[in-house]
């Protein structure tokens, strides 16, 4: 339509009529004179509106989903963070429990041997210092650590301190090939020298080539002069194999160390030696071996009348009765055997009768 004066007047007139109809409809309420026309329009345009709405709904839903996706993403992220926190808490609790057990065992050993120790944590392994079996701990000269101090844990001998810094120290482990420690056997006091062999058992050479050694025997540290580098009585390990002496002056055995050198975490450095040698008191207690109970025996005596009497004087039977039972059983067996042989015994009699008749 062209923009002319007449078209503008027509537009103004239509707007005026629309406002007039709206006013009449509002004032009329439920009895509005245009209600019929509105219902007719609804019946005509209603299906069209539903179709348009159906076609547009997926777009609206997509827009809503995009609008809400940020909230969902934030909620998922929050749940993932909570899950990770719970896992970390569970993991830390397990590790904390493990470290508490290690610390408790180490303190018990230190108390049994009267060792004054400084607790430390392993913060590095030997790869940082070369190919030797060493660890680095988070305690140094500022903590009273000095070179050639004994290092132990709740299981036994770990090693000795070789290098000390202000806040860290390096420990040479007992299974290192360059490590040697004097040992003493439990009970027999046989002396020897244990040498590390890496992941294999320690090699121990006893001074006495004829010493009686067997698998399961246990060894502790003998101790050094002025308790450096080793204090006495620290558990070393158990004998797992014994080589024959073969006439040699010394005897070699192989000892499995108590300490697991690949899983060290909490250790203690002995900063104060015991006043006296603890001997074997630090070794773990061995299980008590229970002796088998003897089987009770009953003594039975035979009286002149044939009665069998036990130790308490109670009659438990009679020899004559047992013999009678045996004789009766023998008679019954004999009767059965005789009955079984009777048909064979009758055959000669029948033959003799046949010969007389003939």
Rosetta blueprint (number, residue, H / E / L):
1 X L
2 X L
3 X L
4 X L
5 X H
6 X H
7 X H
8 X H
9 X H
10 X H
11 X H
12 X H
13 X H
14 X H
15 X H
16 X H
17 X H
18 X H
19 X H
20 X H
21 X H
22 X H
23 X H
24 X H
25 X H
26 X H
27 X H
28 X H
29 X H
30 X H
31 X H
32 X L
33 X L
34 X L
35 X H
36 X H
37 X H
38 X H
39 X H
40 X H
41 X H
42 X H
43 X H
44 X H
45 X H
46 X H
47 X H
48 X H
49 X H
50 X H
51 X H
52 X H
53 X H
54 X H
55 X H
56 X H
57 X H
58 X H
59 X H
60 X H
61 X H
62 X H
63 X H
64 X H
65 X H
66 X H
67 X H
68 X H
69 X H
70 X H
71 X H
72 X H
73 X H
74 X H
75 X H
76 X H
77 X H
78 X H
79 X H
80 X H
81 X H
82 X H
83 X H
84 X H
85 X H
86 X H
87 X H
88 X H
89 X H
90 X H
91 X H
92 X H
93 X H
94 X H
95 X H
96 X H
97 X H
98 X H
99 X H
100 X H
101 X H
102 X H
103 X H
104 X H
105 X H
106 X H
107 X H
108 X H
109 X H
110 X H
111 X H
112 X H
113 X H
114 X L
115 X L
116 X E
117 X E
118 X E
119 X E
120 X E
121 X E
122 X E
123 X E
124 X E
125 X E
126 X H
127 X H
128 X H
129 X L
130 X L
131 X L
132 X L
133 X L
134 X E
135 X E
136 X E
137 X E
138 X L
139 X L
140 X L
141 X H
142 X H
143 X H
144 X L
145 X L
146 X L
147 X L
148 X L
149 X L
150 X E
151 X E
152 X E
153 X L
154 X L
155 X L
156 X L
157 X E
158 X E
159 X E
160 X E
161 X E
162 X E
163 X E
164 X E
165 X L
166 X L
167 X L
168 X L
169 X E
170 X E
171 X E
172 X E
173 X E
174 X L
175 X L
176 X L
177 X L
178 X L
179 X L
180 X E
181 X E
182 X E
183 X E
184 X E
185 X E
186 X L
187 X L
188 X L
189 X L
190 X L
191 X E
192 X E
193 X E
194 X E
195 X E
196 X E
197 X E
198 X L
199 X L
200 X E
201 X E
202 X E
203 X E
204 X E
205 X E
206 X E
207 X L
208 X L
209 X L
210 X L
211 X L
212 X L
213 X L
214 X L
215 X L
216 X L
217 X L
218 X E
219 X E
220 X E
221 X E
222 X L
223 X L
224 X L
225 X H
226 X H
227 X H
228 X L
229 X L
230 X L
231 X L
232 X L
233 X L
234 X L
235 X E
236 X E
237 X E
238 X E
239 X E
240 X E
241 X E
242 X E
243 X L
244 X L
245 X L
246 X L
247 X L
248 X L
249 X L
250 X L
251 X E
252 X E
253 X E
254 X E
255 X E
256 X E
257 X E
258 X L
259 X L
260 X L
261 X L
262 X L
263 X L
264 X L
265 X L
266 X E
267 X E
268 X E
269 X E
270 X E
271 X E
272 X E
273 X L
274 X L
275 X L
276 X L
277 X L
278 X L
279 X L
280 X L
281 X L
282 X L
283 X L
284 X L
285 X L
286 X L
287 X L
288 X L
289 X L
290 X L
291 X L
292 X L
293 X L
294 X L
295 X L
296 X L
297 X L
298 X L
299 X L
300 X L
301 X E
302 X E
303 X L
304 X L
305 X L
306 X L
307 X E
308 X E
309 X E
310 X L
311 X L
312 X L
313 X L
314 X L
315 X E
316 X E
317 X E
318 X E
319 X H
320 X H
321 X H
322 X H
323 X H
324 X H
325 X H
326 X H
327 X H
328 X H
329 X H
330 X H
331 X H
332 X H
333 X H
334 X H
335 X H
336 X H
337 X H
338 X H
339 X H
340 X H
341 X H
342 X H
343 X H
344 X H
345 X H
346 X H
347 X H
348 X H
349 X H
350 X H
351 X H
352 X H
353 X H
354 X H
355 X H
356 X H
357 X H
358 X L
